[in-house]
């Protein structure tokens, strides 16, 4: 080949290189379609008379479903799922009736009730709805949404253990990680709409999450049980650090690095399956902690999204955790809608 026809060395080198990977997209077309199918599925599951989603732990699943519909822009008065959000609100407020402020179905936790998990998710739902819509009167009674929020915050504050965590019942007689994360996120959402939160509650909570962090960054199930640390609990713990605003905390960063290893499959021998609970908190942690390390969002969220898109059923549900998809589906659709940044809790 003559010099006139030969490509320059720099061009030949460029042509021989591996093709560049596609730039990260926060929202891809398949994601939008998956969300629509998932939201339609839980809408079909919703009880037309009572407004609840699911039979086991209906308060928790209804609150999560309401959040999922709201994450796409629907409220009780507008959007494609307006009637669904309104019905969910009606059910949650019915569960909030009474003088105690405890939001529950009236059933014990092991008899179909949601316990403090449900209380936390319900408080989060009401706080996010108030943040999107402002105050609105409850059409089925005389309690406003904000009043229900304030009473529920009081229950959560009084139920905090002296160590700083929460347990399954609204009493300060125990503590464990999976309930603690629900209360901390709910309190963060309530504080965001101007509800006063006890500084002592915050201080005890921060102390609890720090003491629950193992040397390798994983989170123990219960303070003093370091051997029982898993991917789901570490995901929840990373979110607690974020909800308390501890983005720069060295232990919080160690926890997030451990979580990232779980997400990327780099922690052999430990529980790293993608169940709904783990995915729900891992996706949020990747979003919140991206301010410290972009790869958590670009690589971590991409992997979570890929997993979610590959496990959705043809009917639109995510059913790996059982409950006929009434838990997995709202969790998955919420995580897939984080980049929409519509829910106040999902705004940078």
Phi, psi and omega per residue, in radians:
X1 nan 2.327 -3.129
X2 -1.358 2.842 -3.134
X3 -1.066 -0.547 -3.101
X4 -1.172 -0.460 -3.068
X5 -1.769 -0.233 -3.097
X6 -1.340 2.395 3.091
X7 -1.261 2.520 3.081
X8 -0.962 2.613 -3.097
X9 -0.999 -0.695 -3.119
X10 -1.129 -0.640 3.124
X11 -1.232 -0.731 3.119
X12 -1.055 -0.699 3.138
X13 -1.129 -0.701 -3.136
X14 -1.141 -0.669 -3.117
X15 -1.203 -0.452 -3.120
X16 -1.487 -0.180 -3.113
X17 -1.263 2.734 3.047
X18 -1.093 2.491 3.098
X19 -1.078 2.467 -3.119
X20 -1.143 2.464 3.108
X21 -1.227 2.664 -3.115
X22 -1.128 2.467 3.121
X23 -1.113 2.652 -3.129
X24 -1.134 2.275 3.051
X25 -2.008 2.206 -3.138
X26 -1.164 -0.559 -3.139
X27 -2.287 2.213 3.091
X28 -2.031 2.738 -3.086
X29 -0.960 -0.726 -3.125
X30 -1.073 -0.562 3.138
X31 -1.126 -0.770 -3.131
X32 -1.098 -0.767 3.124
X33 -1.143 -0.694 3.131
X34 -1.118 -0.709 3.108
X35 -1.068 -0.813 -3.123
X36 -1.047 -0.779 3.137
X37 -1.139 -0.677 3.136
X38 -1.175 -0.775 -3.140
X39 -1.150 -0.645 3.075
X40 -1.112 -0.669 -3.108
X41 -1.103 -0.856 -3.120
X42 -1.214 -0.463 3.049
X43 -1.124 -0.690 3.100
X44 -1.204 -0.513 3.135
X45 -1.336 -0.364 -3.039
X46 -1.150 2.335 3.083
X47 -1.175 2.149 -3.027
X48 -1.198 -0.486 -3.119
X49 -1.526 -0.857 -3.022
X50 -1.606 -0.473 3.133
X51 1.625 -0.047 -3.097
X52 -1.438 2.725 3.041
X53 -2.007 2.140 3.132
X54 1.478 2.869 -3.123
X55 -1.926 -0.683 3.059
X56 -1.481 2.187 -3.113
X57 0.929 0.913 -3.057
X58 -1.112 -0.526 3.124
X59 -1.101 -0.847 -3.138
X60 -1.056 -0.804 -3.066
X61 -1.242 -0.589 3.106
X62 -1.211 -0.740 3.108
X63 -1.086 -0.766 3.121
X64 -1.133 -0.673 3.109
X65 -1.142 -0.729 3.088
X66 -1.043 -0.739 3.090
X67 -1.097 -0.684 -3.135
X68 -1.126 -0.765 3.093
X69 -1.134 -0.677 3.140
X70 -1.194 -0.529 -3.106
X71 -1.114 -0.312 3.057
X72 -1.680 0.013 3.080
X73 1.916 -0.065 3.129
X74 -1.372 2.542 3.049
X75 -2.337 3.124 3.120
X76 -1.098 -0.228 -3.080
X77 -2.123 -0.057 -3.123
X78 -2.689 2.787 3.088
X79 1.706 2.873 -3.070
X80 -1.138 -0.354 -3.124
X81 -2.034 0.509 -3.102
X82 -1.025 -0.796 -3.114
X83 -1.157 -0.557 3.116
X84 -1.215 -0.745 3.109
X85 -1.123 -0.733 3.137
X86 -1.079 -0.720 3.127
X87 -1.193 -0.678 3.090
X88 -1.102 -0.739 3.116
X89 -1.062 -0.756 3.124
X90 -1.027 -0.777 -3.133
X91 -1.148 -0.782 -3.111
X92 -1.107 -0.731 3.139
X93 -1.186 -0.566 3.031
X94 -1.092 -0.683 3.116
X95 -1.231 -0.306 -3.111
X96 -1.623 -0.012 -3.125
X97 -1.141 2.684 3.137
X98 1.989 2.954 -3.047
X99 -1.519 -0.260 -3.035
X100 -1.365 -0.532 -3.055
X101 1.577 -0.177 3.133
X102 -1.254 2.159 -3.131
X103 -1.601 1.978 -3.112
X104 -2.748 2.857 -3.065
X105 -1.417 -0.125 -3.055
X106 1.588 0.037 3.114
X107 -2.003 2.567 3.086
X108 -1.144 2.728 -3.046
X109 -1.017 -0.724 -3.110
X110 -1.507 0.074 3.103
X111 -2.065 0.525 3.102
X112 1.823 -0.138 -3.141
X113 -1.467 2.928 -3.073
X114 -1.661 -0.282 -3.099
X115 1.062 -2.658 -3.111
X116 -1.241 -0.384 2.987
X117 -0.998 -0.883 -3.121
X118 -1.123 -0.700 3.090
X119 -1.000 -0.774 -3.140
X120 -1.139 -0.793 3.136
X121 -1.143 -0.649 3.134
X122 -1.170 -0.734 3.099
X123 -1.111 -0.676 3.072
X124 -1.110 -0.797 3.130
X125 -1.025 -0.864 -3.124
X126 -1.108 -0.705 -3.127
X127 -1.169 -0.722 3.110
X128 -1.186 -0.667 3.097
X129 -1.114 -0.770 3.099
X130 -1.094 -0.691 3.118
X131 -1.114 -0.542 3.136
X132 -1.491 -0.549 -2.949
X133 -2.065 -0.308 -2.994
X134 1.396 -3.055 -3.082
X135 -1.207 2.569 3.037
X136 -2.617 2.477 -3.122
X137 -1.317 2.500 3.088
X138 -1.310 2.086 -3.065
X139 -1.302 -0.117 -3.110
X140 -1.948 0.194 -3.125
X141 -3.071 -2.776 -3.051
X142 -2.020 0.204 3.130
X143 -1.751 2.275 3.075
X144 -1.414 2.850 3.105
X145 -1.031 -0.791 -3.099
X146 -1.098 -0.691 3.123
X147 -1.099 -0.678 3.094
X148 -1.124 -0.659 3.122
X149 -1.120 -0.841 -3.102
X150 -1.059 -0.764 3.121
X151 -1.120 -0.709 -3.133
X152 -1.158 -0.662 3.078
X153 -1.045 -0.717 3.107
X154 -1.045 -0.715 3.103
X155 -1.077 -0.820 -3.130
X156 -1.083 -0.746 3.138
X157 -1.109 -0.741 -3.112
X158 -1.247 -0.404 -3.096
X159 -1.531 -0.046 -3.141
X160 -1.240 2.295 3.083
X161 -1.236 2.724 3.137
X162 -1.055 -0.414 3.079
X163 -1.310 -0.339 3.084
X164 1.998 -0.128 -3.136
X165 -1.840 -3.063 -3.137
X166 -2.271 2.799 3.094
X167 -2.218 -2.970 -2.927
X168 -1.217 -0.399 -3.109
X169 -2.001 2.751 -3.077
X170 -1.364 0.932 3.125
X171 -2.393 2.527 -3.125
X172 -1.434 0.846 -3.049
X173 -1.973 0.278 3.122
X174 -3.076 3.108 -3.122
X175 -2.824 2.517 3.036
X176 -2.872 2.809 -2.919
X177 -1.235 -0.660 -3.011
X178 -1.210 -0.534 3.057
X179 -1.391 -0.686 -3.082
X180 -0.969 -0.736 -3.111
X181 -1.116 -0.610 -3.139
X182 -1.177 -0.644 -3.127
X183 -1.282 -0.685 -3.120
X184 -1.156 -0.759 3.122
X185 -1.127 -0.712 3.134
X186 -1.112 -0.741 3.109
X187 -1.121 -0.673 3.103
X188 -1.079 -0.760 3.138
X189 -1.144 -0.693 3.125
X190 -1.160 -0.711 3.107
X191 -1.103 -0.615 -3.137
X192 -1.104 -0.424 3.123
X193 -1.725 0.186 3.019
X194 1.703 0.131 3.095
X195 -1.378 2.334 -3.114
X196 -1.240 2.308 3.105
X197 -2.079 2.327 -3.125
X198 -1.044 2.255 3.099
X199 -1.148 -0.560 3.098
X200 -1.134 -0.654 3.091
X201 -1.081 -0.767 3.130
X202 -1.099 -0.819 -3.101
X203 -1.086 -0.757 3.107
X204 -1.136 -0.665 3.132
X205 -1.132 -0.733 3.104
X206 -1.079 -0.763 3.127
X207 -1.069 -0.701 -3.108
X208 -1.105 -0.826 -3.089
X209 -1.174 -0.614 3.111
X210 -1.175 -0.734 -3.139
X211 -1.250 -0.345 3.135
X212 -1.520 -0.043 -3.105
X213 -1.576 2.109 3.110
X214 -1.267 2.943 -3.120
X215 -1.066 -0.515 -3.136
X216 -1.558 0.114 3.099
X217 1.623 -0.219 3.109
X218 -1.288 2.847 -3.089
X219 -1.932 2.311 3.119
X220 -1.394 2.670 3.136
X221 -1.089 -0.756 -3.113
X222 -2.469 2.453 -3.140
X223 -0.921 2.157 -3.094
X224 1.733 -0.057 3.127
X225 -2.091 1.075 -3.063
X226 -1.074 -0.441 -3.100
X227 -1.269 -0.340 -3.093
X228 -1.732 1.336 3.132
X229 -2.238 2.319 -3.036
X230 -2.341 3.018 3.050
X231 -0.997 -0.898 3.140
X232 -1.007 -0.755 -3.122
X233 -1.191 -0.625 3.098
X234 -1.182 -0.649 3.066
X235 -1.086 -0.788 3.117
X236 -1.087 -0.739 -3.135
X237 -1.100 -0.715 3.110
X238 -1.076 -0.640 3.104
X239 -1.198 -0.646 3.102
X240 -1.067 -0.767 3.054
X241 -0.973 -0.757 -3.121
X242 -1.195 -0.758 -3.119
X243 -1.096 -0.542 3.082
X244 -1.457 0.014 3.109
X245 1.360 0.345 -3.071
X246 -1.600 0.901 -3.103
X247 -1.143 -0.573 -3.084
X248 -1.654 -0.044 -3.081
X249 -1.156 2.270 -3.125
X250 -1.013 -0.675 3.128
X251 -1.238 -0.611 3.070
X252 -1.121 -0.679 3.099
X253 -1.202 -0.636 3.083
X254 -1.122 -0.702 3.097
X255 -1.096 -0.764 -3.113
X256 -1.163 -0.626 3.093
X257 -1.126 -0.680 3.089
X258 -1.131 -0.725 3.118
X259 -1.109 -0.733 3.139
X260 -1.056 -0.689 3.089
X261 -1.096 -0.702 3.070
X262 -1.047 -0.860 -3.086
X263 -1.034 -0.722 -3.078
X264 -1.506 0.087 3.098
X265 1.287 0.509 -3.078
X266 -1.828 0.240 3.115
X267 -2.121 1.328 -3.123
X268 -1.130 2.594 3.086
X269 1.498 -0.044 3.095
X270 -2.127 2.802 -3.043
X271 -1.218 1.842 -3.074
X272 -2.182 0.498 -3.137
X273 -1.353 2.732 -3.093
X274 -1.635 1.324 3.026
X275 -1.536 2.974 -3.004
X276 -1.093 -0.733 -3.124
X277 -1.083 -0.818 -3.138
X278 -1.086 -0.806 -3.109
X279 -1.109 -0.684 -3.121
X280 -1.010 -0.805 -3.099
X281 -1.497 -0.553 3.110
X282 -1.124 -0.729 3.121
X283 -1.078 -0.728 3.117
X284 -1.167 -0.731 -3.133
X285 -1.071 -0.722 3.108
X286 -1.058 -0.652 -3.141
X287 -1.222 -0.860 -3.075
X288 -1.189 -0.695 -3.027
X289 -1.503 0.028 3.113
X290 -1.135 -0.373 3.130
X291 -1.139 -0.379 3.095
X292 -1.695 -0.543 -3.110
X293 -2.656 1.852 -3.074
X294 -0.995 -0.466 -3.079
X295 -1.139 -0.430 3.110
X296 -1.053 -0.656 3.139
X297 -1.466 -0.865 -3.048
X298 -1.147 -0.834 -3.091
X299 -1.599 -0.794 -3.091
X300 -1.150 -0.873 -3.128
X301 -1.151 -0.642 3.112
X302 -1.030 -0.729 -3.137
X303 -1.190 -0.745 3.099
X304 -1.072 -0.791 3.136
X305 -1.068 -0.760 3.121
X306 -1.026 -0.762 3.124
X307 -1.091 -0.760 -3.140
X308 -1.119 -0.774 -3.110
X309 -1.144 -0.499 -3.110
X310 -1.485 -0.209 -3.074
X311 -1.954 0.028 3.100
X312 -1.240 2.379 3.119
X313 -1.339 2.848 -3.116
X314 -1.070 -0.502 -3.140
X315 -1.443 0.029 3.095
X316 1.733 -0.083 -3.037
X317 -1.640 2.781 2.899
X318 -1.995 2.019 -2.948
X319 -2.113 0.167 -3.043
X320 -1.024 -0.560 -3.107
X321 -1.553 0.067 -3.089
X322 1.479 -2.676 -3.139
X323 1.026 0.340 3.128
X324 1.013 0.449 3.107
X325 1.498 0.057 -3.094
X326 -1.309 -0.259 3.029
X327 -1.807 -0.900 -3.083
X328 -1.098 -0.623 -3.068
X329 -1.230 -0.852 3.066
X330 -1.107 -0.609 3.100
X331 -1.083 -0.829 -3.100
X332 -1.129 -0.786 -3.112
X333 -1.183 -0.570 3.056
X334 -1.083 -0.816 -3.112
X335 -1.150 -0.673 3.125
X336 -1.204 -0.311 3.138
X337 -1.748 0.024 3.093
X338 -0.911 -0.783 -3.094
X339 -1.139 -0.237 3.090
X340 -1.204 -0.479 3.090
X341 0.991 0.709 3.124
X342 -1.643 -0.814 3.059
X343 -1.084 2.372 3.126
X344 -0.939 -0.639 -3.098
X345 -1.203 -0.320 -3.124
X346 -1.819 0.413 3.126
X347 -1.819 2.375 -3.113
X348 -1.160 nan nan
